[in-house]
Amino acid sequence: MTKILLSGCLGKMGRVIANCVRTRGDCVVAAGVDIGEGMADFPVYKNPADVREDVDVLIDFSHPSALDKLLAFVRARKIPAVLSTTGYTPEQVEKLKACASEAPIFFSANMSLGVNLIAELAAKAARVLEGSFDVEIVEMHHNQKIDAPSGTALMLADTISDALQTKPHYEFDRHSKRAKRDPHEIGIHAVRGGTIVGEHQVIFAGLDEVITISHSARSKELFAVGALNAALFLQGKAPGLYSMRDLIDEK
């Protein structure tokens, strides 16, 4: 039985994960961390350093500002961590990569297996279509999401960029200038509205044809399941930085 420390346990994703755990027999939430107020059926702490329970893995769906304390906890307890929070700065990403030299760290901008599969498909398409198709990414989320573009949109762009021989630049603000589209750019567009869970489209626009690869998330539960599967995947792993690609390759 894998014992989980759930960071962000009183937030929307934290509650979804806790509910998913209750339906499984291979893991349990032993404790939680959250700066908010609320009730849970496990002990909740403001600071991870105060956690007294024995835990096997950390799952984080909270806020980038919590990262330093969480990494300190991981180092002190020598346990793996699944970091699913989006909006990290480049400096914070370097910090979590450094921590991966001491503990197994699973880091992904999106915990959906489906999203990571379309990233692989988009990379293959980019290699085949390079030079003759323009690439645009459109992401849509609910009106409460703070960061834009989404971490997933940036992950898709990075995956496509890595597949191309000529490295593109990212265009976020095309309306501010009057110029033809640069063939070596990836346009990234954010839509915010209503209760959209998450929609991502990768558009390859060529001469007289358009190819679209898309993913639609219908509930937050699929991200919870992905995080739990990642937590179980990390058990017994050596220190290092892991991603959904590693989990997919193991299937």
Secondary structure, DSSP 8 states (H G I E B T S, - for coil): -EEEEEETTTSHHHHHHHHHHHT-SSEEEEEEE-SS----SS-EESSGGG--S--SEEEE-S-GGGHHHHHHHHHHHT--EEE------HHHHHHHHHHTTTSEEEE-S---HHHHHHHHHHHHHHHHHTTT-EEEEEEEE-TT--SSS-HHHHHHHHHHHHH-SS--EEES-GGGS-----TTEEEEEEEE-TT--EEEEEEEEETTEEEEEEEEE--THHHHHHHHHHHHHTTT--SEEE-HHHHHHH-
